[in-house]
C-alpha cells in the first residue's frame, strides 16, 4: 500500500510538470506578446490612451490612499506587477485553504484549531507567493534599469526632451521597464508634473536603485544642470552595485541552501513516513503534549530561519 502512494505521488508530480511545460511552450509566448501590445497601446498618442493608462493602474491595484496601511498594501500589490482578478483570487484561496484543512485534519484531527491553522497557513502562502513574485519583478527591473537610463541619456544628448526620452524607453525596452516608463510618460502627457510622476514610478516598482534616479531627476528639475552626464554616471554606479550584489549572493549561496534544506527536512520526512506508514503517528496524535511540542518545533524552526536569514542577508 505504501509503495502505491509513492507511485501515485510520482505520477502526480510528472503530470504537474507536464502541464507546466505545455503552458510555457503554448501560452507563455502569447501572453508576452499580449503584454507588449498593451504597453504599446498605452504609450501611443491615440484617443484611448487615457483609458488604457487608467486600466493598467486599476488592474495593478495602484491608488493614492490617505490611510498609511492601505497605501502600503496598494504599493505592495502594485509592485508585484500582477493583474488581479477577485473571482480567481477567491477561488484560489478557497482551494489552497481546503487543501490545508484536509492536510491538517488528517494529521491532527478536525477542530477549531485545525480550521484556524488552515486559514493562517493560507494567508501565509498567499503572502509568500506575492512576495516572491514581487522580488523577481524588482530584480528584473533592476537588471534592466541601467540600459533604460542609457537609452534616456542617448535621447537627451541628441536633443529629445526628457519625457520623449522616457517614451523611447517605453517603446524599446521589454517588461517590466517598458510598461512602467510608458505609464510615467502617459502621466506626464496628461498633465502630471515630472517629480510626482517619477515618485509614482518608484512607488509602483520599489526597486532600491531607482531611488537614485528619482533624486537625480528631482534635483535637476529644481536646480538645472547636465542631466545626461548625471544619468550616465548613475547608470555606471548602478551596474557596479549589481555586480557587487551578485558577488555577495554567490558567497552566501551555501548558507541560503543550508537554510532551505534544514527547513524542508522535517516536513519531507513527515510526508514520507505518513505515506509509507499511515498509522505511524496515530499513537501520539491525541497525546496532550503533541500540540505543545508541535508549536514549539514550528517556533524553533521560525527562529532558526530568521537567524540564518540575518546571517546571509546584506544590504548593499
N, C-alpha and C positions, 0 to 999 in steps of 0.2 A: 504493500500500500504506500509506504514511504517513497519507494522508487517511482511510483506513478505520479506522485505530487511533484517530484523533481522534473520528470519528463513534461508534465503539464506546464510548469513554470518556464522551462526552456522553450517550449513551443510558443507560449505566450510572448516571451521576450523576442523570439525570432519574428513572430508576426508583427509585433510593435515596431521592430527595426525595419521590417519590410515596408510597412505603411509610411514610416518616416522617410525612407529612401524614395518611395513613389511621390511623396509630397514635394521633396526637394527637386526631383527631376521634372515633374509635370507642372507644378504650380508656383514654385518659387520665382522662376524667371518671369512668369506672367505678373505676379504681384510686384516684382521690382519694376517692371515696365509701367505698370499702372501707377506706382508711386512717382516715377519720373514724369509721367503725363500730368499728374495732379500738380506737381511742382511747377511745370512749365505753364500750366493754365493759371496758377496763382501768381506767377511773375510776369505774365503777358499783359500789355496795356489794352485790355478789352473791357467791355461794359460789365462783365460778370466777375471781374477780378475782386471787387469788394466783397461780393457774396462768397467767393472761393476762400478769401482770407478769413472771413468770419467762420466759415465751415471748418477750416483747418484748426483755428483756435478753439472752437467749441468741441470738436472731436478730441482734441488733446487735453481738454479739461482745464485750459488756462483761463483765469479770470482774476480781476482785481477786487479782492475782498478786504474789508476793513478788519475782520477778525483774523488775528495772527495765526491761530491754529488752522483755520480754513485756508488761509493764504499759503501756509507751509504745505498743507495737504495737496492743494491745487498745483503748487510748484513741483512737488514730488511726482504727481501723476503726469504732469506735462513733460517732465524730464525723462520719463520712460519712452516717450515717442509713440505710445500705443493709441489707437483709435478705439475708444471704449464703447461697447455695446452693453447696455444694462441688462438686457434679457440674457445674453450669452454669459455675462459675468455671474448672474444669479444662478443659472443652471450649472455652471462650472463649480460654483461654491457649494451648491446642494450635492453635486456628485462627489466632490472631494470630501465634504463633511460626512456623507453617507459611507464612504469607504473607511474613513477614520472611525466612525461609530461602529461599523461592523468589525473592524480590527480590534478595537478596544473591548468590544463586547465579548469576542472570542477569548481575549487574553485575560480580562478582569471581570467579566460578567456585566449584565446591564444594570444601570443605576444612574442616579443624578450625577455622580462624579464622572461616570463614563461619558454622559452627554456633554457636560461642561468641558471635559478634556478634549472631546471631539471638536467642539466649537473653537476652543483656544488653538488647537492644532491646525484647524482650517484657516484661521486668521493668520497664524504664523507662516503657514505655507504660502498664502496669498501675498503677504508682505515680502517674504523672501523671493518669490517669483518676480514681483515688481522691482525689488532692489537689484536683482541680478540683471534684469532687462535694462534698468536704468544705468547700471555700472557699465555694461557692454556698450550702450549707446554713447555714454560720455567718453569712453575710451576711443571709440571710432571717431567721434568729433575731435578729440584731442590729437589723434593721428593726422586728421585732415586739416586742422586749423593752420599750421604753418604754410601749407600750399595755398589755402584760401587767402591768407594775408599776402602771400607773394602775388597772387592774381590782383588783389586790390592795389598793391604797390605799383605793379606794372601799369594798371589802368590809370592811376593818379599821375604817374610820370609822363604818360602820353597825352594828358590833358583831360581825362574824364573827371567829372565831379565825383565826390566820394560815394554818393548814393548810386550813381551809374556804375561805379566800380564794384559795389556790392551786388548790383544786379548781374554783373558778369559772373560773379561767384555763384549766384543762384542758377545761372544757365549752364555753367561749365562744370561745376563740381557735383559729385554724387551725394546721395543722402548719407548722413543727416545734415551736413554743412549746407548743401544746396537748398534744402527745404527751409532751414532756419534763416538763412540770409535772404531768401525770397520773401519771407514774412516781414523781415526788417525793411526791405526795400519797399514793400507794399505799404507798411505803416507810415513810412516817411512820405510816400507818394500821396497818401490820404490825409496828410496834414499833421502827423505827429512829429514833434521835434526830434532831432538827431539823438540827443542824450537819452531821452525816455525810450526811444526805440532800441537803442543799444542795451539799456538796462533790462528791457523786456527780453532781449536775446539772452542775456546772462541768466535771468530767472528761468527761462524755458529750457536751458541747457544744463546749467550748474557745473560746467567744467572749470576747474581752478585757474588754468592758464588764460581762459577767456577774460578773467577779471583784469589782466594786464592790458588787453585790447580795449576794454571798456574805459579804463583810466586814461590810456593814451589818447583815445578819440575824444573823451570829455575835456581833457586839458587842452588839446589842440583846438577844439571848438571854442573854448573860452578865451584862450590866450594867443592862438595862432602859432605858426611855426611850420617847419618842413615835415609834414605828415608822412610823406613817402619814406624819408630817411628813418624816422622813428619806428614806423611799422616794419621796415626792413630789418632793423636791429632787433625788434621784438620777435620776428619770425626766427632769427638765428638763436635767440635766447630760448624760445620755446622748444626748438629742436634739441638744444643741449640738455634741457630739462627732461625731455622724453628719453634721450639716451641714458641719462643718469638713472631715471626711474626704471628703465628696462634692466640695467645692471643690478640695481637693488632687488628687483623681482627675481632675477636669476640666482642671486646669492641666497635669498630667503626661500627659494622654492622647496628645499628639503624640509624646512620647518613647517611650511604650509601643508605639504603632502603628509607629513607625520601627524599633524593635527587632524586631517581628514580621515586617515586610516584609523587612528585611535578613537575617533568619534563614531565611525561606522561599525567597528568590530562588534560591540555589544549587540547592536540591532541585527546585524547579519547573522551572528551566532544564534540569537533568539529565534530568528525566522527559520534558519536551517534546522535547528533542533525541533521546533514546532512542526515543521513539515515531515521530518523523519519519524518523530515520535509525538503525536498529538497529545498524549496523556502525560507527557514528561513533567509538565508544570502543574498538573491538576492537583497534586498533593499539597502544594504551598499557595495555590491561588487564593484560597479563603482564609489563610492564616492571618491573624491580627497584625503581624509585623510585616506582611508582604507590601502593603501600601506605603507605610513609612520608609521601608527600605527602597522601594521604587522611587519615591520622591527624593530621598537622599542621593540615590545614584544619579538621577537626572540633574539635580542641583550641582553635584560634584562635577558632572560632565560639562555643564554650562560654565562653571567657574574655571575649569581647566581649559576650555576652549577660549574663554576670554583672556586668560593669561597667555596662552600660546599666540593668540591674535595680536596682543600688545607686543609680544616679543619679535614678531616678524613684520610689524606694520611700522613704516617710516613715512613721515610727511616730508615731501620734497618740494 
